[in-house]
Amino acid sequence: MPEDLHSTVLFGGIRPDRAIGLWKKAACHLALYLAPVCRIHLVPAWEKRRHLLVMVFSESSPFWRAVTGIADDLSRELLERRCSRPFWPHMTLSRNLNGNSLSRTISTSGTDFIEWPTPFFSGIRLYESVLPAKRKGPRYKILEDCPFPGMTNVG
Protein backbone atom coordinates (compact mmCIF):
# COMPACT_ATOMS: atom_id res chain seq x y z
CA MET A 1 0.00 0.00 0.00
CA PRO A 2 1.40 3.40 -0.78
CA GLU A 3 2.55 5.55 2.11
CA ASP A 4 -0.39 7.91 1.59
CA LEU A 5 -3.02 9.01 4.07
CA HIS A 6 -5.65 6.29 4.39
CA SER A 7 -8.15 4.79 6.77
CA THR A 8 -8.44 1.00 6.86
CA VAL A 9 -12.07 -0.09 7.05
CA LEU A 10 -11.65 -3.84 7.51
CA PHE A 11 -8.99 -6.55 7.28
CA GLY A 12 -10.52 -9.53 5.55
CA GLY A 13 -7.94 -12.20 6.26
CA ILE A 14 -7.45 -14.94 3.69
CA ARG A 15 -10.56 -14.97 1.55
CA PRO A 16 -11.62 -17.32 -1.23
CA ASP A 17 -11.85 -15.86 -4.73
CA ARG A 18 -15.65 -15.95 -4.57
CA ALA A 19 -15.55 -13.30 -1.83
CA ILE A 20 -13.52 -10.80 -3.88
CA GLY A 21 -16.61 -9.78 -5.88
CA LEU A 22 -18.43 -8.82 -2.67
CA TRP A 23 -15.49 -6.70 -1.54
CA LYS A 24 -15.33 -4.94 -4.93
CA LYS A 25 -19.06 -4.27 -4.85
CA ALA A 26 -18.79 -2.77 -1.35
CA ALA A 27 -15.85 -0.54 -2.37
CA CYS A 28 -17.70 0.82 -5.40
CA HIS A 29 -20.89 1.34 -3.37
CA LEU A 30 -19.01 3.57 -0.92
CA ALA A 31 -17.43 5.53 -3.78
CA LEU A 32 -20.90 6.62 -4.93
CA TYR A 33 -20.99 8.99 -1.97
CA LEU A 34 -19.46 12.39 -2.43
CA ALA A 35 -16.01 12.66 -0.90
CA PRO A 36 -16.49 13.32 2.81
CA VAL A 37 -15.85 16.69 4.37
CA CYS A 38 -14.59 15.71 7.78
CA ARG A 39 -14.74 17.10 11.26
CA ILE A 40 -11.68 15.53 12.80
CA HIS A 41 -11.07 14.98 16.50
CA LEU A 42 -7.53 14.33 17.68
CA VAL A 43 -7.73 12.09 20.73
CA PRO A 44 -5.31 9.80 22.52
CA ALA A 45 -6.39 6.19 22.88
CA TRP A 46 -4.87 3.56 25.13
CA GLU A 47 -4.51 -0.05 24.10
CA LYS A 48 -2.86 -2.31 26.71
CA ARG A 49 -0.65 0.55 27.91
CA ARG A 50 0.46 1.40 24.38
CA HIS A 51 -0.56 4.94 23.58
CA LEU A 52 -2.01 5.69 20.17
CA LEU A 53 -2.78 9.10 18.75
CA VAL A 54 -5.77 8.73 16.48
CA MET A 55 -7.78 11.01 14.22
CA VAL A 56 -11.48 10.27 14.76
CA PHE A 57 -13.97 11.18 12.05
CA SER A 58 -17.39 12.62 12.78
CA GLU A 59 -19.92 9.81 13.02
CA SER A 60 -22.77 12.15 12.03
CA SER A 61 -21.62 12.22 8.40
CA PRO A 62 -23.67 10.07 5.96
CA PHE A 63 -20.41 8.84 4.42
CA TRP A 64 -18.98 7.54 7.71
CA ARG A 65 -22.33 5.99 8.66
CA ALA A 66 -22.22 4.10 5.34
CA VAL A 67 -18.60 3.02 5.99
CA THR A 68 -19.59 1.73 9.42
CA GLY A 69 -22.54 -0.19 8.01
CA ILE A 70 -20.51 -1.78 5.22
CA ALA A 71 -17.72 -2.81 7.62
CA ASP A 72 -20.34 -4.51 9.79
CA ASP A 73 -22.03 -6.21 6.80
CA LEU A 74 -18.71 -7.47 5.41
CA SER A 75 -17.74 -8.84 8.82
CA ARG A 76 -20.94 -10.86 9.00
CA GLU A 77 -20.97 -12.01 5.39
CA LEU A 78 -17.29 -12.65 4.71
CA LEU A 79 -15.75 -13.27 8.10
CA GLU A 80 -18.87 -15.16 9.20
CA ARG A 81 -19.08 -13.32 12.48
CA ARG A 82 -20.07 -9.95 13.88
CA CYS A 83 -17.35 -7.54 14.88
CA SER A 84 -16.63 -7.73 18.60
CA ARG A 85 -16.96 -3.95 18.65
CA PRO A 86 -18.44 -1.56 16.11
CA PHE A 87 -16.17 0.01 13.51
CA TRP A 88 -14.97 3.41 14.69
CA PRO A 89 -13.89 5.55 11.73
CA HIS A 90 -10.36 6.67 12.55
CA MET A 91 -6.80 6.99 11.32
CA THR A 92 -3.80 6.04 13.48
CA LEU A 93 -1.30 8.90 13.46
CA SER A 94 1.35 7.56 15.83
CA ARG A 95 2.07 4.74 18.26
CA ASN A 96 3.93 5.33 21.49
CA LEU A 97 5.06 1.88 22.58
CA ASN A 98 7.24 2.96 25.52
CA GLY A 99 4.25 3.89 27.69
CA ASN A 100 4.91 7.63 28.04
CA SER A 101 1.76 9.68 28.38
CA LEU A 102 0.51 11.69 25.42
CA SER A 103 -1.43 14.04 27.70
CA ARG A 104 1.24 16.74 27.49
CA THR A 105 0.89 17.03 23.74
CA ILE A 106 -2.87 16.87 23.31
CA SER A 107 -5.96 17.41 25.40
CA THR A 108 -7.73 14.25 26.55
CA SER A 109 -11.11 15.97 26.72
CA GLY A 110 -12.02 14.96 23.18
CA THR A 111 -13.18 18.49 22.46
CA ASP A 112 -10.19 19.55 20.37
CA PHE A 113 -10.96 19.20 16.70
CA ILE A 114 -9.98 20.37 13.28
CA GLU A 115 -12.61 21.36 10.72
CA TRP A 116 -11.32 20.01 7.42
CA PRO A 117 -12.89 22.36 4.86
CA THR A 118 -12.13 20.27 1.78
CA PRO A 119 -12.07 16.53 1.14
CA PHE A 120 -8.72 14.81 1.44
CA PHE A 121 -9.83 11.32 0.47
CA SER A 122 -9.95 10.65 -3.25
CA GLY A 123 -11.86 7.37 -3.22
CA ILE A 124 -12.08 3.79 -2.02
CA ARG A 125 -9.52 1.08 -2.80
CA LEU A 126 -9.50 -2.65 -2.24
CA TYR A 127 -5.98 -4.05 -1.75
CA GLU A 128 -4.62 -7.56 -1.67
CA SER A 129 -1.51 -7.98 0.48
CA VAL A 130 1.16 -10.65 0.29
CA LEU A 131 3.96 -11.14 2.81
CA PRO A 132 7.15 -12.01 0.89
CA ALA A 133 9.49 -14.73 2.17
CA LYS A 134 12.28 -12.23 2.86
CA ARG A 135 10.08 -10.13 5.17
CA LYS A 136 10.84 -6.64 3.86
CA GLY A 137 7.26 -5.62 4.40
CA PRO A 138 4.07 -6.60 2.65
CA ARG A 139 3.48 -6.12 -1.06
CA TYR A 140 0.14 -4.66 -2.10
CA LYS A 141 -1.88 -5.03 -5.27
CA ILE A 142 -4.91 -2.87 -6.07
CA LEU A 143 -7.89 -5.14 -6.81
CA GLU A 144 -10.46 -2.37 -7.20
CA ASP A 145 -10.05 1.40 -7.48
CA CYS A 146 -13.24 3.43 -7.04
CA PRO A 147 -12.65 7.21 -7.09
CA PHE A 148 -15.27 9.54 -5.65
CA PRO A 149 -17.37 11.31 -8.31
CA GLY A 150 -15.30 13.95 -10.09
CA MET A 151 -12.00 12.75 -8.58
CA THR A 152 -9.18 10.49 -9.73
CA ASN A 153 -7.25 8.26 -7.32
CA VAL A 154 -3.52 8.86 -7.42
CA GLY A 155 -0.90 6.24 -6.69
C-alpha positions, 0 to 999 in steps of 0.5 A: 500500500502506498505511504499515503493518508488512508483509513483501513475499514476492515482486514478480511484475512485470507478470503476465497476468490468468490468473496472478492466480488463482494469486496469490490461491490462494497468498495464501489458502493461507498465511492458513490458517496461524495467525498467526505468533508470531515470534522476531525477529533484528535484524541489519545487512545490507550490499548494495553498501555500502548498509547495511540494518537488517532484522528477520529472522524465525525460519526454524524456524516452520511459517508462515515455511517455508510462506511460503518454499516458496510464494515459490519455487513462485510464482517458478518458475510465474509468473516462469518461473524459480527465484529466484537466492537463496532467500527470506529472511523479513525486513522492512526497517526502515531504509536507510542510503545514505551508507555509515556503519556501523550497528555502533554501534547494533546488534550484528553477531553475529546473536544479539540478538533480540526474542521477540514474544509475540503475533502482529502480522500480521493476514493475507495480502494481494495488491496490484496496484500502478500507477505514475501518470504524475505520479510521486507514488508508486505506487497500490495496489489490494487484489486479495485479502485473506485474514485469519488465522483469527479475525482481520480485516485492517485498512486 
